[in-house]
Amino acid sequence: MYDIIGDVHGEASMLKKLLKKMGYEKTNGSFSHPDRKAVFVGDFINRGPEIRKTLRMIRSMVEAGNAYAVLGNHEINAIIYHTKDKQGSLLIRKPNKYFLSLFKTINEFKLEPLEWKDTLNWLRTLPLFLDFGDIRIVHACWSEKAIEVARSIYTEGRIKKKVFRTIHKNSDSEISQNVWLLTKGVYLKMPSDLHVRNNKGVMPRSFRIKWWEDPKGKTFKDLSFESKYTLPDYTVPVEILPGVHPYPEDAPLLFFGHYCRWNGPVIIKPNICCVDSCVTGTSNLTAYRWSGEKVLNPDNVVTLK
């Protein structure tokens, strides 16, 4: 049986409290449970005050066989940031907004460069998804085509550096598009005359959508899966609708993070659950305790308050 844990983002102390609340104990350097295993949905790094400790905790659990983990978009950005091209030069020479959040992580490892290098190599051993038959885990979006691509690039127990070079250098490639689909989900570009401010006063030009639903006839508000702002309640023009990836009602239970749900809901549909509660040190860290049920049960949601 599995405990699926949301985005930790460097909050090691909070993770420790959540594990203990669920009956995990630290033995032989790793947290473990006599009957269960933890599953981490990605985004272990950045933001929080204990990033290095968080990585050590999760890695020790995975390597001891007490947990599983998948890559999130933050880990992929970290790998790309430190990957070199064939000539030996770093791929990222001038960080953009997607890489600025890495500086806190890098700073924690500045006195331990060998440990950071080893950690990056370990991150490349993590898959982009997990399929246990009755349950599935991915960081942001489940797409059958993207899953097949993910299978093809995970070889010899890791994702090779050339894959990350492709992701960065060729955004139109099949590999790049599908890796980001799994780890970032689907976005809808806003019309030029639609102006919305998020909770930081910024006007974003795209928003995250409910990729598992048919978007036709839905309003911007209904289609949105954002937590930082509310969109208007009028129908999205068919001409700007992005591709979606409907998730059947009879498909296995699906767990993902990425979407920062704050106070919920965690259970989105009877077989879809988002465990990312936007942990910040003062807000919650959430897990779902799966024990074989075919339909998600709200009573199995555990939140550290």
PAZAPA-4460 file (N, C-alpha, C; in steps of 0.05 Angstrom, whole numbers, plus 32768, in hexadecimal, padded with zeros to 4 digits):
% residues 305
    n_x    n_y    n_z   ca_x   ca_y   ca_z    c_x    c_y    c_z   seq   type   mol
   8011   7FE8   8000   8000   8000   8000   8012   8019   8000     1      M     A
   8007   802F   7FF5   8018   8047   7FF0   800C   8060   7FFC     2      Y     A
   801F   8072   8005   8018   808D   800E   8024   80A0   7FFA     3      D     A
   8013   80AD   7FEA   801C   80BF   7FD5   801E   80DB   7FE1     4      I     A
   8036   80E6   7FE0   803C   8100   7FEE   8041   8116   7FD9     5      I     A
   8035   812D   7FDE   8036   8143   7FCC   8051   8151   7FCB     6      G     A
   8054   8166   7FBB   806C   8175   7FB7   8077   817F   7FD2     7      D     A
   8090   8177   7FD8   809C   817E   7FF2   80AB   8199   7FF2     8      V     A
   80B8   819F   7FDC   80C6   81B9   7FD8   80D7   81C1   7FEF     9      H     A
   80E9   81AF   7FF8   80FD   81B7   800C   80F3   81BA   8028    10      G     A
   80DB   81B0   802E   80D0   81B1   8049   80D4   8197   8058    11      E     A
   80ED   8191   805E   80F4   8177   806A   80E7   8173   8085    12      A     A
   80E6   8188   8096   80DA   8185   80B0   80BD   817E   80AE    13      S     A
   80AF   818B   809C   8093   8185   8098   808F   8169   808D    14      M     A
   80A1   8160   807B   809F   8145   8071   80A3   8131   8087    15      L     A
   80B6   8136   8098   80BC   8124   80AF   80A3   8121   80C1    16      K     A
   8096   8138   80C6   807E   8137   80D7   8067   8127   80C9    17      K     A
   8064   812B   80AF   8050   811C   80A1   8055   80FE   80A1    18      L     A
   806E   80F7   809C   8075   80DA   809D   806F   80CE   80B8    19      L     A
   8077   80DC   80CD   8072   80D1   80E8   8054   80CF   80EE    20      K     A
   8045   80E3   80E4   8028   80E3   80E8   801B   80CA   80DA    21      K     A
   8028   80C1   80C5   801D   80A9   80B6   802A   808F   80C0    22      M     A
   803A   8090   80D5   8045   8078   80E1   8060   806F   80D7    23      G     A
   806E   8081   80C9   8089   807B   80C0   809D   8081   80D6    24      Y     A
   80B1   8070   80D8   80C6   8074   80EC   80E2   8072   80DE    25      E     A
   80F5   8081   80EA   810F   8081   80DE   8120   806A   80EA    26      K     A
   8129   8058   80D9   813A   8042   80E1   814F   803E   80CB    27      T     A
   8168   803A   80D4   817E   8036   80C1   8181   804C   80AD    28      N     A
   817C   8065   80B7   8180   807C   80A6   816A   8083   8093    29      G     A
   8153   8075   8094   813D   807A   8081   8122   8077   808F    30      S     A
   810F   8087   8088   80F4   8084   8092   80E7   806D   8083    31      F     A
   80D9   805D   8093   80CB   8045   8087   80B2   803F   8097    32      S     A
   80A1   8030   808A   8088   8027   8096   8086   8009   8093    33      H     A
   807C   7FFB   80A8   807C   7FDD   80A6   806B   7FD2   8090    34      P     A
   8056   7FE1   8087   8043   7FD6   8074   803F   7FE7   805B    35      D     A
   804C   7FFF   805A   8046   8011   8044   805F   801E   8039    36      R     A
   805C   802A   8021   8072   8038   8015   8069   8054   800D    37      K     A
   807B   8067   800F   8074   8083   8006   807A   8086   7FE8    38      A     A
   806B   8098   7FDC   806F   809E   7FBF   806F   80BD   7FBD    39      V     A
   8086   80C7   7FB3   8089   80E4   7FB1   8083   80ED   7F94    40      F     A
   8073   8101   7F90   806A   8109   7F75   807C   811D   7F68    41      V     A
   8094   8122   7F73   80A6   8135   7F66   80A6   8151   7F73    42      G     A
   80B8   8162   7F6A   80BC   817D   7F75   80C5   817B   7F93    43      D     A
   80DC   8170   7F97   80E8   816E   7FB2   80F7   8186   7FB9    44      F     A
   8101   8194   7FA4   8115   81AA   7FA9   8109   81C6   7FA7    45      I     A
   811A   81DA   7FAC   8113   81F7   7FA9   80FF   81FF   7FBF    46      N     A
   80FE   8219   7FC3   80EB   8227   7FD4   80F0   8224   7FF2    47      R     A
   80EF   820C   7FFD   80F0   8208   8019   810C   820B   8025    48      G     A
   810E   820A   8041   8127   8210   804E   8139   81F8   8052    49      P     A
   8130   81E0   804B   813F   81C7   8050   8140   81B5   8037    50      E     A
   8149   81C0   8022   8149   81B2   8008   815C   819A   8009    51      I     A
   8174   819F   8012   8188   8189   8013   817E   8172   8025    52      R     A
   8173   8179   803C   8169   8165   804E   8151   8156   8042    53      K     A
   8140   8164   8034   8129   8158   8026   8133   8143   8012    54      T     A
   8146   814A   8002   8151   8138   7FEE   815D   811F   7FFB    55      L     A
   816B   8123   8011   8177   810C   8020   8162   80FA   802A    56      R     A
   814C   8105   8035   8137   80F5   8040   812A   80E4   802B    57      M     A
   8122   80F1   8015   8114   80E3   8000   8126   80CE   7FF3    58      I     A
   813F   80D6   7FED   8152   80C4   7FE1   8157   80AB   7FF2    59      R     A
   815B   80AF   800C   8160   8099   801E   8148   8085   801E    60      S     A
   8130   8090   801D   8118   807F   801D   8116   806F   8003    61      M     A
   811C   807D   7FED   811A   806F   7FD3   8130   8059   7FD1    62      V     A
   8148   8060   7FD8   815E   804D   7FD6   815B   8035   7FE9    63      E     A
   814D   803A   7FFF   8149   8024   8012   8131   8013   800B    64      A     A
   8123   801B   7FF6   810B   800C   7FEE   80F2   8013   7FFE    65      G     A
   80F3   802A   800C   80DC   8032   801C   80CA   8046   800E    66      N     A
   80D2   804F   7FF6   80C3   8063   7FE8   80C9   8062   7FCA    67      A     A
   80B8   806F   7FBB   80BC   8074   7F9E   80BA   8092   7F9A    68      Y     A
   80C5   809B   7F83   80C3   80B7   7F7D   80C4   80BB   7F5F    69      A     A
   80B7   80D0   7F55   80B8   80D8   7F39   80C3   80F4   7F37    70      V     A
   80CD   80FB   7F20   80D8   8116   7F1B   80C2   812B   7F18    71      L     A
   80C7   8143   7F23   80B6   8159   7F1E   80C4   816D   7F0C    72      G     A
   80B6   8182   7F04   80C2   8196   7EF2   80DA   81A4   7EFF    73      N     A
   80D9   81A8   7F1A   80EF   81B5   7F27   8109   81A4   7F26    74      H     A
   8106   818A   7F29   811E   8179   7F27   8129   8179   7F0A    75      E     A
   8117   8179   7EF7   8120   8179   7EDB   812F   8193   7ED5    76      I     A
   8125   81AA   7EDF   8133   81C3   7EDB   814F   81C2   7EE8    77      N     A
   8151   81B6   7EFF   816B   81B4   7F0D   817F   81A3   7EFD    78      A     A
   8175   818D   7EF2   8187   817C   7EE2   8190   818B   7EC9    79      I     A
   817D   8198   7EBB   8184   81A7   7EA3   8198   81BE   7EA9    80      I     A
   8193   81CB   7EBF   81A5   81E2   7EC6   81C2   81D9   7EC9    81      Y     A
   81C6   81C0   7ED1   81E2   81B7   7ED6   81EC   81A4   7EC0    82      H     A
   81DD   81A2   7EAB   81E5   8190   7E95   81F6   81A0   7E81    83      T     A
   820A   8193   7E76   821C   81A0   7E63   8216   8196   7E47    84      K     A
   821C   81A6   7E33   8219   819E   7E17   8231   818C   7E0F    85      D     A
   8231   8183   7DF7   8246   8171   7DEE   8262   817E   7DEE    86      K     A
   8262   8199   7DEE   827C   81A7   7DEE   8286   81AD   7E0B    87      Q     A
   8275   81A5   7E1E   827D   81A8   7E3A   8274   81C2   7E47    88      G     A
   8264   81D1   7E39   8259   81EA   7E44   823D   81E6   7E50    89      S     A
   8237   81F4   7E65   821D   81F1   7E72   8207   81F9   7E5E    90      L     A
   81F1   81EA   7E5E   81DA   81F1   7E4D   81CE   820C   7E54    91      L     A
   81CD   8212   7E6E   81C1   822B   7E78   81D7   823F   7E7E    92      I     A
   81DA   8253   7E6E   81EE   8267   7E72   81E3   8280   7E7F    93      R     A
   81CA   8285   7E7A   81BC   829C   7E86   81A1   8293   7E90    94      K     A
   819F   828F   7EAB   8186   8283   7EB6   816D   8295   7EB0    95      P     A
   8157   8287   7EA8   813E   8296   7EA5   812D   8290   7EBE    96      N     A
   8114   8299   7EBD   8103   8297   7ED5   80FF   827B   7EDF    97      K     A
   8101   8267   7ECD   80FC   824B   7ED5   8114   8240   7EE5    98      Y     A
   812A   824D   7EE4   8142   8243   7EF2   8149   8254   7F0A    99      F     A
   813E   826B   7F0D   8144   827C   7F24   813D   826F   7F3E   100      L     A
   8128   825F   7F3F   8120   8252   7F58   8134   823D   7F61   101      S     A
   8147   8235   7F4F   815B   8221   7F56   8171   822C   7F68   102      L     A
   8174   8246   7F69   818B   8252   7F77   818B   824B   7F95   103      F     A
   8173   8248   7FA1   8172   8241   7FBD   817C   8224   7FC1   104      K     A
   8175   8213   7FAE   817E   81F7   7FB0   819C   81F6   7FAC   105      T     A
   81A6   8204   7F98   81C3   8204   7F92   81D3   820F   7FAA   106      I     A
   81C7   8223   7FB6   81D5   8230   7FCD   81D8   821D   7FE4   107      N     A
   81C5   820B   7FE8   81C6   81F8   7FFE   81DD   81E4   7FFA   108      E     A
   81E4   81DF   7FE1   81F8   81CC   7FDB   8213   81D8   7FD3   109      F     A
   8216   81F3   7FD7   822E   8201   7FCD   8247   81F7   7FDA   110      K     A
   8246   81ED   7FF2   825D   81E2   8000   8260   81C4   7FFC   111      L     A
   824D   81B8   7FEE   824D   819B   7FEA   8249   8195   7FCC   112      E     A
   825B   819E   7FBB   8257   819B   7F9E   8256   817E   7F95   113      P     A
   8265   816C   7FA2   8265   8150   7F9A   824B   8143   7FA2   114      L     A
   8240   814B   7FB9   8226   8140   7FC1   8210   814A   7FAE   115      E     A
   8212   8163   7FA5   81FE   816D   7F92   8200   815F   7F77   116      W     A
   8218   815A   7F6E   821C   814B   7F55   8210   812F   7F57   117      K     A
   8216   8122   7F6E   820B   8107   7F72   81ED   8107   7F74   118      D     A
   81E2   811C   7F80   81C5   811F   7F82   81B8   8122   7F67   119      T     A
   81C4   8132   7F56   81BA   8136   7F3A   81BA   811C   7F2B   120      L     A
   81D0   810C   7F2F   81D1   80F2   7F21   81BB   80E0   7F2C   121      N     A
   81B6   80E1   7F46   81A0   80D1   7F51   8185   80D9   7F46   122      W     A
   8181   80F3   7F43   8167   80FD   7F39   8162   80F1   7F1D   123      L     A
   8177   80EE   7F0D   8173   80E3   7EF2   816B   80C5   7EF3   124      R     A
   816D   80B8   7F0A   8164   809C   7F0C   8146   809A   7F12   125      T     A
   8139   80B1   7F18   811D   80B1   7F1E   810C   80B1   7F04   126      L     A
   80F6   80A3   7F04   80E5   80A3   7EEC   80D3   80BB   7EEB   127      P     A
   80C5   80BE   7ED4   80B2   80D4   7ED1   8096   80CC   7ED9   128      L     A
   8092   80B2   7EDD   8077   80A9   7EE5   807A   808E   7EF3   129      F     A
   8065   8086   7F01   8064   806B   7F0C   8048   8060   7F06   130      L     A
   8047   8047   7EFE   802E   8039   7EF9   802E   801F   7F08   131      D     A
   801F   801E   7F1E   801E   8006   7F2F   8005   7FF5   7F28   132      F     A
   7FF8   7FFB   7F12   7FE1   7FEB   7F0A   7FC7   7FF8   7F15   133      G     A
   7FC2   7FF7   7F2F   7FAA   8003   7F3A   7FAD   8020   7F3F   134      D     A
   7FC6   802A   7F41   7FCA   8047   7F45   7FE1   8050   7F32   135      I     A
   7FDF   806A   7F2B   7FF4   8076   7F1A   7FFD   8090   7F27   136      R     A
   8016   8096   7F23   8022   80AF   7F2F   8032   80BD   7F1A   137      I     A
   802D   80D8   7F17   803C   80E9   7F05   803D   8104   7F12   138      V     A
   804F   8115   7F09   8051   812F   7F17   803A   8142   7F10   139      H     A
   8032   8143   7EF6   801E   8157   7EEE   8007   814D   7EDC   140      A     A
   800D   813C   7EC9   7FF9   8135   7EB5   7FFE   8119   7EAB   141      C     A
   7FE9   8109   7EA9   7FEB   80EE   7E9E   7FE2   80EE   7E81   142      W     A
   7FF4   80E8   7E6F   7FEE   80E6   7E52   7FFA   80CC   7E48   143      S     A
   7FEA   80BB   7E3C   7FF4   80A1   7E33   800B   80A4   7E1F   144      E     A
   8009   80B7   7E0D   801F   80BB   7DFB   8039   80C4   7E09   145      K     A
   8035   80D7   7E1C   804C   80E0   7E2B   8059   80CA   7E3C   146      A     A
   8048   80B9   7E47   8052   80A2   7E57   8063   8090   7E45   147      I     A
   805B   808B   7E2D   806B   807B   7E1B   8086   8088   7E15   148      E     A
   8086   80A2   7E11   809F   80B0   7E0D   80B1   80AE   7E26   149      V     A
   80A5   80B1   7E3D   80B4   80AF   7E56   80C0   8093   7E59   150      A     A
   80B2   807F   7E51   80BD   8064   7E52   80D5   8061   7E40   151      R     A
   80D4   806E   7E29   80EA   806B   7E15   8103   8079   7E1D   152      S     A
   8101   808E   7E2E   8119   809D   7E35   8125   8094   7E50   153      I     A
   8117   8083   7E5E   8121   8079   7E77   812F   805E   7E71   154      Y     A
   8149   805E   7E6E   8158   8046   7E66   816F   8041   7E79   155      T     A
   8174   8028   7E7E   818A   8020   7E90   8188   802D   7EAB   156      E     A
   816F   8030   7EB4   816B   803A   7ED0   816E   8057   7ED4   157      G     A
   816E   8067   7EBE   8170   8084   7EC1   8168   8092   7EA7   158      R     A
   8165   80AC   7EA9   8160   80BD   7E91   817B   80C9   7E8A   159      I     A
   8185   80C4   7E72   81A0   80CD   7E6A   81A0   80EB   7E66   160      K     A
   81B8   80F6   7E68   81BC   8113   7E66   81B3   811E   7E4A   161      K     A
   81B7   810E   7E36   81AF   8117   7E1B   8192   811D   7E19   162      K     A
   8181   8110   7E29   8165   8116   7E2A   8160   8132   7E34   163      V     A
   816E   813A   7E49   816B   8155   7E54   8176   816A   7E41   164      F     A
   818A   8163   7E32   8194   8176   7E1E   817E   817B   7E09   165      R     A
   8170   8165   7E01   815B   8168   7DED   8144   8178   7DF8   166      T     A
   813C   8173   7E12   8126   8182   7E1E   812C   81A0   7E1E   167      I     A
   8145   81A7   7E23   814C   81C4   7E24   814F   81D0   7E09   168      H     A
   815D   81C2   7DF7   8164   81CF   7DDD   814E   81CD   7DC8   169      K     A
   813D   81BA   7DCA   8128   81B6   7DB6   810D   81B4   7DC3   170      N     A
   8100   81CB   7DC8   80E7   81CB   7DD6   80D0   81BF   7DC5   171      S     A
   80D4   81BD   7DAB   80BF   81B1   7D9A   80C2   8193   7D96   172      D     A
   80D7   8188   7DA1   80DB   816B   7D9E   80C6   815B   7DAD   173      S     A
   80C1   8143   7DA4   80AE   8131   7DB1   80B6   812C   7DCE   174      E     A
   80D0   8128   7DD3   80D9   8124   7DEE   80D3   813C   7E00   175      I     A
   80DB   8153   7DF7   80D7   816B   7E07   80B9   8170   7E0D   176      S     A
   80A9   816F   7DF9   808C   8175   7DFD   807F   8161   7E11   177      Q     A
   8087   8148   7E0E   807A   8134   7E1F   8085   8133   7E3C   178      N     A
   809E   8139   7E3F   80AA   813A   7E5A   809D   8151   7E69   179      V     A
   809B   8168   7E5C   808E   817F   7E69   8070   817B   7E6E   180      W     A
   8064   816C   7E5C   8047   8166   7E60   8044   8155   7E7A   181      L     A
   8055   8142   7E7E   8053   8131   7E96   8059   8141   7EB0   182      L     A
   806B   8155   7EAD   8074   8163   7EC6   806A   817F   7EC9   183      T     A
   805D   818A   7EB4   8051   81A5   7EB7   8033   81A6   7EB1   184      K     A
   8029   8191   7EA3   800D   8191   7E9C   8007   81A1   7E84   185      G     A
   7FEE   81AA   7E81   7FE5   81B8   7E69   7FDE   81D5   7E71   186      V     A
   7FE7   81E8   7E61   7FE1   8204   7E65   7FD0   820F   7E4E   187      Y     A
   7FBF   8222   7E53   7FB0   8230   7E3F   7FBA   824C   7E3D   188      L     A
   7FC1   8255   7E25   7FCB   8270   7E22   7FB3   8283   7E22   189      K     A
   7FB5   8298   7E32   7FA0   82AB   7E35   7F9D   82BD   7E1C   190      M     A
   7F84   82C3   7E15   7F80   82D7   7DFF   7F8D   82F1   7E06   191      P     A
   7F95   8301   7DF2   7FA3   831A   7DF7   7F92   832E   7E07   192      S     A
   7F78   832C   7E05   7F66   833F   7E13   7F5D   8335   7E2E   193      D     A
   7F68   831E   7E38   7F61   8314   7E52   7F78   831A   7E65   194      L     A
   7F72   832A   7E7A   7F87   8332   7E8D   7F7E   832A   7EA9   195      H     A
   7F8E   8319   7EB6   7F88   8310   7ED0   7FA2   8313   7EE1   196      V     A
   7F9F   831B   7EFA   7FB6   831D   7F0C   7FB6   8307   7F20   197      R     A
   7FCE   82FB   7F24   7FCF   82E6   7F38   7FD4   82F2   7F54   198      N     A
   7FD9   82E0   7F68   7FDB   82EA   7F83   7FF4   82F9   7F89   199      N     A
   8006   82FC   7F75   801E   830C   7F78   801D   8325   7F67   200      K     A
   8005   832A   7F5B   8002   8342   7F4B   800C   8340   7F2F   201      G     A
   8014   8328   7F27   801E   8323   7F0C   8008   831A   7EFA   202      V     A
   8009   8323   7EE0   7FF5   831B   7ECD   8000   8304   7EBC   203      M     A
   7FFA   82EB   7EC2   8004   82D4   7EB2   7FF6   82D4   7E97   204      P     A
   8004   82C8   7E84   7FF9   82C6   7E69   7FF0   82AA   7E62   205      R     A
   7FF1   8298   7E75   7FE6   827E   7E71   7FDD   8273   7E8C   206      S     A
   7FCD   825E   7E8B   7FC4   8252   7EA5   7FC1   8234   7EA2   207      F     A
   7FC4   8227   7EB9   7FC2   820A   7EBA   7FA5   8201   7EB8   208      R     A
   7FA1   81EC   7EA8   7F85   81E3   7EA4   7F81   81C7   7EAE   209      I     A
   7F68   81BF   7EB0   7F60   81A4   7EB8   7F63   8192   7E9F   210      K     A
   7F7C   8188   7E9C   7F83   817A   7E83   7F73   8160   7E7F   211      W     A
   7F67   8156   7E94   7F58   813C   7E93   7F3B   813F   7E8A   212      W     A
   7F32   8157   7E85   7F16   815C   7E7E   7F14   8166   7E61   213      E     A
   7EFD   8162   7E55   7EF7   816C   7E3A   7EF2   818A   7E3D   214      D     A
   7F02   819B   7E30   7F01   81B8   7E34   7EEA   81C6   7E24   215      P     A
   7EDF   81B8   7E11   7ECB   81C5   7E00   7EB2   81CE   7E10   216      K     A
   7EAB   81E7   7E0C   7E94   81F3   7E1A   7E99   81FC   7E36   217      G     A
   7EB2   81F8   7E40   7EB8   8201   7E5B   7EC1   821E   7E5C   218      K     A
   7EBC   822B   7E72   7EC5   8246   7E76   7EE2   8246   7E7F   219      T     A
   7EEF   825E   7E7E   7F0A   8260   7E87   7F0C   8258   7EA5   220      F     A
   7EF8   8260   7EB4   7EF7   8259   7ED1   7EF5   823B   7ED5   221      K     A
   7EE3   822E   7EC6   7EDF   8211   7ECA   7EF7   8201   7EC1   222      D     A
   7F04   820A   7EAC   7F1B   81FB   7EA1   7F34   81FF   7EB1   223      L     A
   7F36   8215   7EC0   7F4E   821C   7ECF   7F53   8208   7EE6   224      S     A
   7F6D   8202   7EEA   7F75   81F3   7F01   7F8B   8203   7F10   225      F     A
   7F86   821C   7F12   7F98   822F   7F1F   7F90   8233   7F3C   226      E     A
   7FA3   823B   7F4C   7F9D   8241   7F68   7FA5   825E   7F70   227      S     A
   7FB1   826C   7F5D   7FBB   8287   7F63   7FA9   829D   7F59   228      K     A
   7F96   8297   7F49   7F83   82AB   7F3F   7F6B   829E   7F33   229      Y     A
   7F55   82AD   7F30   7F3C   82A3   7F25   7F37   82AF   7F0A   230      T     A
   7F30   829E   7EF7   7F2B   82A7   7EDC   7F0E   82AD   7ED7   231      L     A
   7F07   82BC   7EC2   7EEC   82C4   7EBC   7EDA   82AD   7EB4   232      P     A
   7EC0   82B1   7EB8   7EAD   829B   7EB4   7EA0   829E   7E98   233      D     A
   7EB0   829E   7E83   7EA5   829D   7E68   7EB3   8288   7E57   234      Y     A
   7EA6   827E   7E44   7EAF   8266   7E35   7EC9   826B   7E26   235      T     A
   7EDA   8257   7E28   7EF4   8259   7E1A   7EEF   8255   7DFC   236      V     A
   7EF9   8266   7DEA   7EF5   8263   7DCD   7F02   8249   7DC4   237      P     A
   7EF5   823A   7DB3   7EFF   8221   7DA9   7F1A   8224   7D9C   238      V     A
   7F1E   823B   7D8F   7F37   8240   7D80   7F50   823F   7D91   239      E     A
   7F4E   8245   7DAB   7F66   8246   7DBC   7F68   822E   7DCF   240      I     A
   7F56   821B   7DCD   7F57   8204   7DDF   7F70   81F3   7DD9   241      L     A
   7F7E   81EB   7DEE   7F96   81DA   7DEB   7F8E   81BD   7DEA   242      P     A
   7FA1   81AC   7DE3   7F9B   8190   7DE4   7F99   8186   7E01   243      G     A
   7F87   8174   7E06   7F83   8169   7E21   7F87   814B   7E21   244      V     A
   7F86   813F   7E38   7F8C   8123   7E3B   7F78   8116   7E4E   245      H     A
   7F5F   8112   7E44   7F4A   8108   7E55   7F52   80EF   7E64   246      P     A
   7F4B   80EF   7E7E   7F51   80D8   7E8E   7F37   80C9   7E94   247      Y     A
   7F34   80B0   7E8A   7F1B   80A2   7E8D   7F13   809D   7EAA   248      P     A
   7EF9   809C   7EAE   7EEF   8098   7ECA   7EF5   807C   7ED4   249      E     A
   7EFA   8069   7EC1   7F00   804D   7EC9   7F1E   8047   7EC9   250      D     A
   7F2E   805C   7EC6   7F4B   8059   7EC6   7F55   8056   7EE3   251      A     A
   7F6D   804B   7EE7   7F78   8048   7F02   7F7A   8063   7F11   252      P     A
   7F7A   8062   7F2B   7F7D   807A   7F3B   7F97   8089   7F33   253      L     A
   7F95   80A3   7F30   7FAB   80B3   7F27   7FB2   80C8   7F3C   254      L     A
   7FCC   80C9   7F43   7FD5   80DD   7F57   7FEA   80EF   7F4A   255      F     A
   7FE8   8109   7F4F   7FFC   811C   7F45   7FFF   8133   7F58   256      F     A
   8013   8144   7F53   8017   815C   7F64   8016   8175   7F52   257      G     A
   802A   8187   7F55   802F   819D   7F43   801B   81B4   7F45   258      H     A
   8002   81B0   7F4C   7FEE   81C5   7F48   7FE7   81D6   7F60   259      Y     A
   7FF5   81D2   7F76   7FF3   81E5   7F8C   7FD6   81EB   7F94   260      C     A
   7FC9   81D7   7FA0   7FAC   81DA   7FA5   7FA5   81E9   7FBF   261      R     A
   7FB9   81F2   7FCE   7FB4   8200   7FE7   7FA2   81EF   7FF9   262      W     A
   7F89   81F7   7FFB   7F76   81E9   800D   7F65   81D4   7FFF   263      N     A
   7F6C   81CD   7FE7   7F5E   81B8   7FD9   7F4C   81C2   7FC3   264      G     A
   7F3B   81B0   7FB9   7F38   8194   7FC1   7F50   8183   7FB8   265      P     A
   7F55   816E   7FC7   7F6A   815B   7FC0   7F5F   8147   7FAC   266      V     A
   7F48   813C   7FB2   7F3C   8129   7FA0   7F2C   8138   7F8B   267      I     A
   7F35   8137   7F72   7F29   8146   7F5D   7F12   8137   7F50   268      I     A
   7F15   811D   7F4C   7F01   810B   7F41   7F04   80F1   7F50   269      K     A
   7EF1   80DE   7F4D   7EF3   80C5   7F5C   7F0D   80B6   7F57   270      P     A
   7F1B   80BC   7F41   7F34   80AE   7F3B   7F4C   80C0   7F36   271      N     A
   7F49   80DA   7F3D   7F5E   80EE   7F39   7F63   80FD   7F53   272      I     A
   7F7D   80FE   7F5B   7F84   810B   7F74   7F9D   811D   7F71   273      C     A
   7F9B   8136   7F79   7FB2   8148   7F79   7FBC   814C   7F95   274      C     A
   7FD4   8143   7F9C   7FDD   8144   7FB8   7FEF   815C   7FBD   275      V     A
   7FF2   816F   7FAA   8002   8186   7FAF   7FF2   819C   7FBD   276      D     A
   7FF8   81A0   7FD6   7FE9   81B4   7FE5   7FF9   81CE   7FE9   277      S     A
   800D   81D2   7FD8   801D   81EA   7FD8   802B   81F0   7FF2   278      C     A
   803B   81DC   7FFA   804A   81DE   8014   805C   81F7   8013   279      V     A
   805C   8206   8029   806C   821E   802B   807A   8221   8046   280      T     A
   8076   820E   8057   8081   8211   8072   806B   8219   8086   281      G     A
   8057   8227   807C   8040   822E   808C   8027   8221   8082   282      T     A
   8027   8218   8069   800F   820A   805F   8014   81EC   8060   283      S     A
   8001   81DD   8055   8000   81C0   8059   8011   81B0   8047   284      N     A
   8018   8198   8050   8024   8183   8040   8010   816C   8041   285      L     A
   8009   8161   8029   7FF3   814E   8027   7FFC   8134   801C   286      T     A
   7FEF   811E   8025   7FF3   8103   801A   7FD9   80F5   8017   287      A     A
   7FD8   80E2   8005   7FC0   80D1   8003   7FC9   80B4   800A   288      Y     A
   7FBC   80A7   801C   7FC3   808C   8025   7FB1   8078   8016   289      R     A
   7FBD   806C   8002   7FAF   8058   7FF1   7FB2   803C   7FFD   290      W     A
   7F9B   802F   8000   7F9B   8014   800C   7F8C   8000   7FFB   291      S     A
   7F8B   8004   7FE1   7F7F   7FF1   7FCF   7F64   7FF9   7FC4   292      G     A
   7F59   800F   7FCD   7F3E   8018   7FC4   7F3E   801F   7FA7   293      E     A
   7F27   801B   7F9A   7F25   8022   7F7D   7F1A   803E   7F79   294      K     A
   7F0E   8049   7F8D   7F04   8065   7F8C   7F11   8075   7FA2   295      V     A
   7F1A   808D   7F9C   7F27   809D   7FB0   7F15   80A4   7FC7   296      L     A
   7F21   80A3   7FDF   7F12   80A7   7FF8   7F1C   80BF   8007   297      N     A
   7F0C   80D4   800B   7F16   80EC   8019   7F22   80E6   8035   298      P     A
   7F19   80D1   8041   7F23   80CA   805C   7F40   80C1   805B   299      D     A
   7F4A   80BB   8043   7F66   80B2   8041   7F7A   80C9   803B   300      N     A
   7F6F   80E1   803A   7F81   80F8   8037   7F8C   8101   8052   301      V     A
   7FA6   8103   8053   7FB4   810B   806C   7FC1   8126   8067   302      V     A
   7FBB   813A   8077   7FC6   8154   8075   7FD4   815C   808E   303      T     A
   7FEC   8166   808C   7FFB   8170   80A3   7FF4   818D   80A6   304      L     A
   7FE8   8194   80BC   7FDF   81B0   80C1   7FF0   81BC   80D7   305      K     A
***
